[in-house]
Every structure is written in structure tokens, then in C-alpha cells.
Amino acid sequence: MGVTIVLIYRLFQSVLRRNQPFWHLADALLPAFFLMLIPTLSQTNWNHGQEIFSRYAFWTTMVLIVWLVANLETFAGLTRFSVVAIAIGLQLLPNQIFFRHAREGHYLKMKPQATWLLTHLPGWYQPDPEIFAERTRGYERFGETIAPNPIEAPFIFVDKAGKIRKLLIHRSQAAQTDPRLCGSNGKLTHMVGAMSVSSLLAKVTFNAQGWGYLNGSFQCALPLSLRFSQDGNARNYAVQGWSKPDAEGSLMKTRGSSLLLPITSQNLKDARLRIQLRVDAASAKELPKMEVIANDRSVSQWQLATPGQISEYEAMIPKKLLSSRSPLTIEFRWITPSQSEQSAELPVQVKIMQLEITEVSPLKQKKSEIADELF
């Protein structure tokens, strides 16, 4: 702000006072400042999408401070001190505002500006692939020569309306985008326009490392199947409460582990949710119940059994619940009567292997409707 004040003053001084030189020796610092910015702001590790300057951009502002001090001699008397006071005040004001009303932020989360662009104008924001991958998944990979890992592609951004607005895909995995997002029998659908997903994929431009962005508005059509293993697709939809996946699946880390599923909810029938899991035999002192919650409504409770073996459980999700809100949220929550809900200790260790959501066949759908009328 101080630099702006001095520039305006110098401009008026040059126009009103013909005898004043337009160029000072210290002004050479201004083009030097912009030359320093070019390599600083163009580097890929500048943390695209952050609200703060990187340390490199901050260091370059020292040039402007030197230029400001050098120009104070153009002011006479009390005006010189007034300019300094105004410049300091204008600098302190935003600092006070932002420090007193700071928002929660994290370098592994999208900032509000980036979220808005990805939601409304995804094609206008092309972040560095590593930054996009880390912030959509919420974790950082240290020490890897290749980040992100092509095996984990695609990476997706889902907006609040349940639409996949941006996909980061790798050239080697592009042909497998449908199954890698929606499961072996699933299908990724484009919600806007008549172009198919395959046609849009054919137009993607890949960089030298093989990464490219696909922009649009997409959802998965049922059936949807998720695998929770290292090479599975569940990590795209895991919201909270899940461990890092291993070769078999992912552990539930908290009392409530949730998923966010961008599925096509139009013209859906009732759906069946099936899940495969294994209870750790060593930790099974008391087998609790697990509650299944869909869109904030309980749809089933399972009494876990058979520790040490892979078991399958299922629940029905009514069509009214599916169409009530998008994206579909699924939460698995412990019911433990002998333990406090506030306890951080989990009753048992449960590893989730697979999850599948399918539409109920017309015959079973009719039986379900008759049962609803009777009860």
C-alpha cells in the first residue's frame, strides 16, 4: 500500500511540476522486482491454491521496501512521516483482520477460492497434479520419486451437489476410468451435454509426465462397487475414519467411518448395499453392533460375528432416501452399550474389503412396496 501511495504521488508530481525528474535511480528496483517474480511465481512448488504468499514471493517484496525508503526523500517535512505512518497503518489493518478472524486451513485441503473455481469453472483452474492429488485425497506422499502415483489414478473433486467436476487422470489408466471410479460393472455418466465420457477422454491433453485433466459434471450409475485395497477405488470416496489401505482393505479408525458417493440418483429404485469385512479375532473381546446410516438416516444394524473370517452383510436403502440428497453419504457407526460414546477406544478392529450398491430387481421392488403398505 505504501508503494501505491508513493507511485500516485510521484505521478502527480511529474505532471504538476515540470522541473521534477520523472525517473530516479532507485526506480531501477521496480523492473528488477518484476524480473525476480517471473521465476518465483512460475515454479510448480508454489503451493497453488494457497491463500498465503510463498516464502520466495515474500522475499521479493524486500525490493519494494528498499524502493519505498529511497523515495521518502521526495517528501518534505511532516508529509514524509505521514506517508510512513499511513503505509504502516495500511499494512497493520489487514494483518489484524486476518489474524483475529482467521479461518481454519490446512495445506492438504482446498482453499475457498480453489473450491469455488473447481465447482463453477473447473476448466479455468489447472493446479499442479501433485497439489491436486494431495488435496483431493487429504494426504501427502513423502520421499516418492513419482508423485502422484499413476496406480492410484484417477483423482477427483466432488462438489456439494454430488457431481464430479474435475478428474486428474494418467495416460496409462485413461481407458480404465469407468471401472477405476465406479467399479467393474459401473459406468461414469456425463450429466451435461450429449458427449460421452469416452469422447471427452479422447480430447484430454496430457503433460510430459502423462497427467491430464477432464472437466465436466459426472456421476457414477449403479451398480457401484468399491474396493478398499491399495489398488482399489474407495480412497476417492473416503471422507473420514479410514486407515491407509493395505493389500486387503482399510481399517475403521474411528467410531464413525463415512463415505461420500457421487451416484446418479434420478429414476432410481430401492438399492441394496452389500459389504465384505473381517473382524480381527485378537481384538474381539466383545462383538458389537454396527449401524448403517444413509443420508443421515439409519437403514440397518448388523450384529458382527465370526471373528477372523470374511463375512458379508447387507442393508436396503429406500429410493426416497437415495433421491433426497446428492451425493449419497454412507456412515458405519459402532453401537456399543458397554462403552461410552465418548471413548476413543474402538471395541474391535474391523477391516473393510469391498462394498457394492445395486438396484433391487423389479420383482423384489414390488414385494418391498407391498411390505411397506402392509406395515
SEVEX-711490 format. One record per residue (C-alpha): x, y, z; residue number from 0. Coordinates in Angstrom, 2 decimals. Layout:
% residues N
[[X; Y; Z]; NUM]
...
% end
This chain:
% residues 375
[[0.00; 0.00; 0.00]; 0]
[[2.87; 2.34; 0.74]; 1]
[[4.30; 1.68; -2.71]; 2]
[[0.94; 2.57; -4.28]; 3]
[[0.79; 5.87; -2.37]; 4]
[[4.29; 6.86; -3.46]; 5]
[[3.62; 5.91; -7.10]; 6]
[[0.48; 8.08; -7.19]; 7]
[[2.34; 10.96; -5.54]; 8]
[[5.23; 10.67; -7.98]; 9]
[[2.80; 10.66; -10.91]; 10]
[[1.08; 13.85; -9.78]; 11]
[[4.45; 15.44; -9.00]; 12]
[[5.74; 14.73; -12.51]; 13]
[[2.58; 16.17; -14.12]; 14]
[[2.20; 19.28; -11.95]; 15]
[[5.88; 20.11; -11.53]; 16]
[[7.65; 20.12; -14.86]; 17]
[[11.05; 20.62; -13.24]; 18]
[[10.84; 17.35; -11.31]; 19]
[[12.63; 14.38; -12.94]; 20]
[[10.34; 11.56; -14.00]; 21]
[[12.94; 8.83; -13.39]; 22]
[[15.01; 8.31; -10.25]; 23]
[[17.96; 5.99; -9.90]; 24]
[[16.09; 3.95; -7.26]; 25]
[[13.32; 3.26; -9.79]; 26]
[[15.53; 0.59; -11.34]; 27]
[[14.40; -1.57; -8.42]; 28]
[[10.87; -1.79; -9.86]; 29]
[[11.72; -3.67; -13.08]; 30]
[[14.16; -5.73; -11.02]; 31]
[[11.28; -6.68; -8.72]; 32]
[[9.12; -7.92; -11.61]; 33]
[[12.05; -9.82; -13.12]; 34]
[[12.52; -11.58; -9.79]; 35]
[[8.83; -12.51; -9.69]; 36]
[[8.88; -14.37; -13.01]; 37]
[[10.91; -17.40; -11.85]; 38]
[[9.42; -17.20; -8.35]; 39]
[[5.73; -17.39; -9.24]; 40]
[[6.10; -19.78; -12.16]; 41]
[[7.65; -22.65; -10.21]; 42]
[[5.41; -25.65; -9.58]; 43]
[[6.12; -25.94; -5.85]; 44]
[[4.46; -22.62; -5.09]; 45]
[[1.51; -24.45; -3.48]; 46]
[[-1.16; -23.47; -5.99]; 47]
[[-4.43; -22.55; -4.34]; 48]
[[-2.98; -21.37; -1.03]; 49]
[[-4.09; -18.08; 0.49]; 50]
[[-0.62; -17.01; 1.54]; 51]
[[2.49; -15.93; -0.32]; 52]
[[5.22; -18.48; -0.60]; 53]
[[8.44; -17.56; 1.15]; 54]
[[10.04; -16.80; -2.21]; 55]
[[7.36; -14.28; -3.17]; 56]
[[7.63; -12.73; 0.30]; 57]
[[11.38; -12.25; -0.01]; 58]
[[10.98; -10.35; -3.27]; 59]
[[8.88; -7.71; -1.50]; 60]
[[12.04; -6.56; 0.27]; 61]
[[12.94; -4.85; -3.01]; 62]
[[9.77; -2.74; -2.77]; 63]
[[10.57; -1.76; 0.82]; 64]
[[14.01; -0.53; -0.24]; 65]
[[12.42; 1.43; -3.11]; 66]
[[9.87; 2.97; -0.73]; 67]
[[12.57; 4.12; 1.70]; 68]
[[14.65; 5.56; -1.16]; 69]
[[11.66; 7.62; -2.32]; 70]
[[10.91; 9.17; 1.07]; 71]
[[13.35; 11.96; 0.25]; 72]
[[10.87; 13.27; -2.34]; 73]
[[8.53; 14.23; 0.51]; 74]
[[9.18; 17.33; 2.59]; 75]
[[8.65; 17.96; 6.30]; 76]
[[5.78; 16.27; 8.09]; 77]
[[4.48; 14.77; 4.84]; 78]
[[7.34; 12.29; 4.91]; 79]
[[6.36; 10.99; 8.35]; 80]
[[2.67; 10.99; 7.42]; 81]
[[3.36; 8.71; 4.44]; 82]
[[5.31; 6.32; 6.68]; 83]
[[2.50; 6.28; 9.27]; 84]
[[-0.17; 5.68; 6.61]; 85]
[[1.85; 2.88; 4.99]; 86]
[[2.39; 1.12; 8.34]; 87]
[[-1.27; 1.55; 9.27]; 88]
[[-2.49; 0.12; 5.99]; 89]
[[-0.21; -2.86; 6.50]; 90]
[[-1.32; -3.50; 10.09]; 91]
[[-5.03; -3.25; 9.30]; 92]
[[-5.31; -6.39; 7.11]; 93]
[[-2.98; -8.25; 9.46]; 94]
[[-5.30; -7.51; 12.38]; 95]
[[-8.36; -8.53; 10.39]; 96]
[[-6.94; -11.83; 9.18]; 97]
[[-5.23; -12.80; 12.45]; 98]
[[-8.27; -12.02; 14.60]; 99]
[[-10.69; -13.73; 12.22]; 100]
[[-8.50; -16.50; 10.89]; 101]
[[-10.19; -19.41; 9.12]; 102]
[[-9.25; -22.98; 9.68]; 103]
[[-6.92; -24.04; 6.92]; 104]
[[-4.59; -26.85; 6.01]; 105]
[[-2.15; -27.34; 3.19]; 106]
[[-3.83; -30.65; 2.34]; 107]
[[-7.26; -29.03; 1.90]; 108]
[[-8.58; -26.98; -0.97]; 109]
[[-8.85; -23.29; -0.16]; 110]
[[-12.18; -21.46; -0.65]; 111]
[[-11.00; -19.75; -3.85]; 112]
[[-9.87; -23.05; -5.38]; 113]
[[-13.07; -24.80; -4.28]; 114]
[[-15.21; -22.12; -5.90]; 115]
[[-13.33; -22.34; -9.19]; 116]
[[-13.42; -26.14; -9.25]; 117]
[[-17.17; -26.06; -8.57]; 118]
[[-18.19; -23.40; -11.08]; 119]
[[-15.32; -23.07; -13.58]; 120]
[[-13.21; -26.24; -13.33]; 121]
[[-11.59; -25.65; -16.70]; 122]
[[-10.15; -22.34; -15.52]; 123]
[[-8.10; -23.83; -12.69]; 124]
[[-5.34; -26.27; -13.64]; 125]
[[-3.28; -26.88; -10.48]; 126]
[[-0.08; -28.83; -10.39]; 127]
[[-1.06; -32.55; -10.47]; 128]
[[0.76; -33.30; -7.23]; 129]
[[-1.06; -30.48; -5.41]; 130]
[[-4.46; -31.55; -6.77]; 131]
[[-3.90; -35.21; -5.89]; 132]
[[-2.77; -34.49; -2.35]; 133]
[[-5.63; -32.12; -1.57]; 134]
[[-8.38; -34.28; -3.02]; 135]
[[-7.15; -37.32; -1.08]; 136]
[[-6.07; -35.38; 2.02]; 137]
[[-2.63; -36.90; 2.46]; 138]
[[0.90; -36.24; 1.26]; 139]
[[3.39; -38.77; 0.00]; 140]
[[6.90; -38.05; 1.21]; 141]
[[10.02; -39.43; -0.42]; 142]
[[8.39; -40.72; -3.60]; 143]
[[10.14; -40.19; -6.91]; 144]
[[6.75; -40.13; -8.64]; 145]
[[4.01; -38.13; -7.01]; 146]
[[1.19; -38.69; -7.54]; 147]
[[1.38; -42.39; -8.29]; 148]
[[-0.31; -43.37; -11.59]; 149]
[[-1.54; -46.59; -9.97]; 150]
[[-3.83; -44.51; -7.74]; 151]
[[-5.40; -42.54; -10.61]; 152]
[[-7.89; -41.06; -11.19]; 153]
[[-8.13; -38.34; -8.55]; 154]
[[-11.43; -36.46; -8.37]; 155]
[[-13.00; -33.29; -6.99]; 156]
[[-16.66; -33.65; -5.95]; 157]
[[-18.77; -30.54; -5.40]; 158]
[[-21.52; -30.12; -2.79]; 159]
[[-24.18; -31.14; -5.31]; 160]
[[-22.60; -34.57; -5.70]; 161]
[[-21.07; -34.01; -9.13]; 162]
[[-17.52; -34.96; -10.06]; 163]
[[-16.33; -31.67; -11.54]; 164]
[[-12.67; -32.42; -12.26]; 165]
[[-10.70; -35.62; -12.78]; 166]
[[-6.93; -35.98; -12.79]; 167]
[[-6.16; -39.00; -14.96]; 168]
[[-2.97; -40.65; -16.17]; 169]
[[-2.48; -41.60; -19.78]; 170]
[[-1.71; -45.22; -18.85]; 171]
[[-5.00; -45.54; -16.93]; 172]
[[-7.30; -43.36; -19.07]; 173]
[[-9.04; -46.29; -20.77]; 174]
[[-9.92; -47.71; -17.34]; 175]
[[-11.52; -44.52; -15.99]; 176]
[[-15.02; -46.07; -15.68]; 177]
[[-14.08; -49.19; -13.68]; 178]
[[-11.43; -47.38; -11.65]; 179]
[[-14.04; -44.88; -10.45]; 180]
[[-17.33; -46.78; -10.44]; 181]
[[-16.26; -50.42; -10.15]; 182]
[[-16.04; -53.38; -12.51]; 183]
[[-19.68; -53.12; -13.67]; 184]
[[-20.13; -49.41; -13.04]; 185]
[[-20.40; -46.62; -15.56]; 186]
[[-19.33; -42.99; -15.34]; 187]
[[-22.01; -40.74; -16.85]; 188]
[[-21.71; -37.17; -18.11]; 189]
[[-24.59; -35.13; -16.69]; 190]
[[-24.31; -32.11; -19.02]; 191]
[[-24.38; -32.16; -22.81]; 192]
[[-24.64; -35.03; -25.26]; 193]
[[-20.96; -36.01; -25.41]; 194]
[[-20.00; -39.36; -23.95]; 195]
[[-17.23; -39.80; -21.40]; 196]
[[-15.10; -41.66; -23.96]; 197]
[[-15.38; -38.73; -26.39]; 198]
[[-14.33; -36.30; -23.67]; 199]
[[-11.41; -38.52; -22.67]; 200]
[[-10.18; -38.51; -26.27]; 201]
[[-9.81; -34.72; -26.07]; 202]
[[-7.72; -34.67; -22.87]; 203]
[[-4.26; -33.13; -23.22]; 204]
[[-1.55; -34.89; -21.20]; 205]
[[1.66; -33.29; -19.93]; 206]
[[5.15; -34.75; -20.22]; 207]
[[4.60; -36.90; -17.11]; 208]
[[1.39; -38.34; -18.55]; 209]
[[-1.13; -36.40; -16.43]; 210]
[[-4.19; -34.64; -17.78]; 211]
[[-7.45; -33.10; -16.54]; 212]
[[-11.00; -33.97; -17.55]; 213]
[[-13.54; -31.27; -16.70]; 214]
[[-17.31; -31.58; -16.64]; 215]
[[-20.14; -32.85; -14.45]; 216]
[[-20.02; -36.60; -13.83]; 217]
[[-21.64; -39.22; -11.61]; 218]
[[-21.50; -43.00; -11.27]; 219]
[[-24.52; -45.01; -12.36]; 220]
[[-25.46; -48.08; -10.33]; 221]
[[-24.18; -50.69; -9.80]; 222]
[[-21.32; -49.10; -7.87]; 223]
[[-18.61; -51.27; -6.36]; 224]
[[-15.74; -50.12; -4.17]; 225]
[[-12.56; -51.95; -3.28]; 226]
[[-10.75; -50.76; -0.17]; 227]
[[-7.34; -52.27; -1.03]; 228]
[[-4.24; -50.36; -2.14]; 229]
[[-5.17; -50.59; -5.80]; 230]
[[-8.88; -50.03; -5.14]; 231]
[[-11.13; -47.06; -5.80]; 232]
[[-12.56; -46.47; -2.31]; 233]
[[-9.98; -43.80; -1.45]; 234]
[[-11.70; -41.39; -3.83]; 235]
[[-14.81; -41.51; -1.65]; 236]
[[-13.41; -41.93; 1.88]; 237]
[[-14.33; -38.88; 3.97]; 238]
[[-13.13; -39.73; 7.47]; 239]
[[-12.33; -42.58; 9.79]; 240]
[[-10.33; -44.84; 7.47]; 241]
[[-6.79; -46.13; 7.74]; 242]
[[-4.29; -46.17; 4.92]; 243]
[[-5.27; -49.15; 2.72]; 244]
[[-3.14; -52.27; 2.54]; 245]
[[-3.26; -55.24; 0.18]; 246]
[[-6.58; -56.44; 1.67]; 247]
[[-8.54; -53.34; 2.64]; 248]
[[-8.87; -50.45; 5.11]; 249]
[[-9.42; -50.46; 8.86]; 250]
[[-12.12; -48.40; 10.54]; 251]
[[-10.14; -45.97; 12.70]; 252]
[[-12.97; -44.11; 14.45]; 253]
[[-16.44; -44.85; 15.83]; 254]
[[-17.93; -43.41; 12.67]; 255]
[[-16.32; -44.05; 9.28]; 256]
[[-18.02; -42.37; 6.33]; 257]
[[-18.09; -42.35; 2.53]; 258]
[[-19.29; -39.73; 0.05]; 259]
[[-20.68; -41.36; -3.11]; 260]
[[-21.50; -39.27; -6.24]; 261]
[[-24.08; -41.61; -7.73]; 262]
[[-26.85; -40.84; -10.20]; 263]
[[-29.98; -40.59; -8.05]; 264]
[[-32.54; -39.89; -10.80]; 265]
[[-35.15; -42.60; -11.51]; 266]
[[-33.59; -44.97; -9.01]; 267]
[[-35.36; -47.88; -7.36]; 268]
[[-34.58; -49.16; -3.89]; 269]
[[-30.93; -50.13; -3.60]; 270]
[[-29.12; -52.92; -1.81]; 271]
[[-25.84; -52.26; -0.03]; 272]
[[-23.53; -55.24; 0.44]; 273]
[[-20.26; -55.13; 2.32]; 274]
[[-17.47; -57.60; 2.98]; 275]
[[-15.47; -57.20; 6.19]; 276]
[[-13.38; -59.11; 8.68]; 277]
[[-13.33; -58.71; 12.45]; 278]
[[-9.87; -59.08; 13.97]; 279]
[[-10.05; -62.19; 16.15]; 280]
[[-7.41; -60.92; 18.59]; 281]
[[-9.37; -57.74; 19.34]; 282]
[[-12.82; -59.33; 19.50]; 283]
[[-13.42; -59.23; 23.26]; 284]
[[-17.00; -58.15; 22.69]; 285]
[[-18.69; -58.22; 19.30]; 286]
[[-20.68; -55.00; 18.94]; 287]
[[-23.40; -53.96; 16.54]; 288]
[[-22.67; -51.76; 13.56]; 289]
[[-25.23; -49.21; 12.43]; 290]
[[-25.52; -48.25; 8.76]; 291]
[[-26.56; -44.64; 8.14]; 292]
[[-27.51; -43.36; 4.68]; 293]
[[-28.04; -39.62; 4.19]; 294]
[[-28.25; -39.17; 7.99]; 295]
[[-30.90; -41.87; 8.40]; 296]
[[-30.36; -45.29; 9.93]; 297]
[[-31.17; -48.08; 7.47]; 298]
[[-29.85; -51.17; 9.25]; 299]
[[-27.98; -52.60; 12.23]; 300]
[[-25.64; -55.56; 11.95]; 301]
[[-24.58; -57.86; 14.73]; 302]
[[-20.98; -58.64; 13.85]; 303]
[[-19.98; -62.28; 14.12]; 304]
[[-17.38; -64.88; 13.16]; 305]
[[-14.09; -63.16; 14.13]; 306]
[[-11.15; -63.86; 11.86]; 307]
[[-13.28; -64.70; 8.82]; 308]
[[-14.53; -62.58; 5.94]; 309]
[[-18.26; -62.03; 6.40]; 310]
[[-20.87; -60.37; 4.21]; 311]
[[-23.63; -58.05; 5.43]; 312]
[[-26.33; -56.17; 3.56]; 313]
[[-28.83; -53.34; 4.02]; 314]
[[-31.67; -51.88; 1.96]; 315]
[[-31.66; -48.17; 1.06]; 316]
[[-35.13; -46.84; 0.09]; 317]
[[-35.41; -44.92; -3.17]; 318]
[[-36.85; -41.88; -1.36]; 319]
[[-33.70; -41.75; 0.72]; 320]
[[-31.48; -42.08; -2.34]; 321]
[[-33.19; -39.19; -4.11]; 322]
[[-33.39; -36.99; -1.01]; 323]
[[-29.84; -35.71; -1.31]; 324]
[[-26.83; -35.96; -3.53]; 325]
[[-24.09; -37.05; -3.03]; 326]
[[-25.11; -40.11; -1.04]; 327]
[[-23.38; -40.28; 2.34]; 328]
[[-22.84; -43.66; 3.97]; 329]
[[-21.61; -43.95; 7.54]; 330]
[[-20.73; -47.07; 9.51]; 331]
[[-21.10; -46.40; 13.24]; 332]
[[-20.46; -48.60; 16.27]; 333]
[[-23.23; -49.40; 18.75]; 334]
[[-21.51; -50.42; 21.99]; 335]
[[-23.79; -50.46; 25.06]; 336]
[[-20.96; -51.29; 27.44]; 337]
[[-18.74; -48.37; 26.41]; 338]
[[-19.18; -44.63; 26.47]; 339]
[[-19.75; -42.95; 23.11]; 340]
[[-17.02; -40.51; 24.10]; 341]
[[-14.43; -43.25; 24.48]; 342]
[[-11.67; -43.07; 21.89]; 343]
[[-11.02; -46.81; 22.14]; 344]
[[-12.65; -48.88; 19.42]; 345]
[[-14.46; -52.06; 20.52]; 346]
[[-12.82; -54.22; 17.82]; 347]
[[-10.68; -53.84; 14.75]; 348]
[[-12.67; -54.25; 11.56]; 349]
[[-11.20; -54.26; 8.08]; 350]
[[-13.49; -53.41; 5.16]; 351]
[[-12.67; -55.20; 1.91]; 352]
[[-15.47; -54.44; -0.56]; 353]
[[-18.73; -52.53; -0.83]; 354]
[[-21.37; -52.76; -3.53]; 355]
[[-24.58; -50.81; -4.13]; 356]
[[-27.03; -52.26; -6.67]; 357]
[[-30.60; -51.54; -7.67]; 358]
[[-33.23; -54.02; -6.49]; 359]
[[-34.82; -56.06; -9.30]; 360]
[[-38.40; -55.09; -10.32]; 361]
[[-39.91; -58.20; -8.66]; 362]
[[-38.21; -57.58; -5.36]; 363]
[[-39.00; -53.90; -5.70]; 364]
[[-42.73; -54.77; -5.93]; 365]
[[-42.52; -57.04; -2.90]; 366]
[[-40.80; -54.26; -0.98]; 367]
[[-43.59; -51.80; -1.88]; 368]
[[-46.27; -54.30; -0.76]; 369]
[[-44.45; -54.81; 2.52]; 370]
[[-44.30; -51.05; 3.04]; 371]
[[-48.07; -50.81; 2.53]; 372]
[[-48.75; -53.64; 5.00]; 373]
[[-46.58; -52.20; 7.71]; 374]
% end
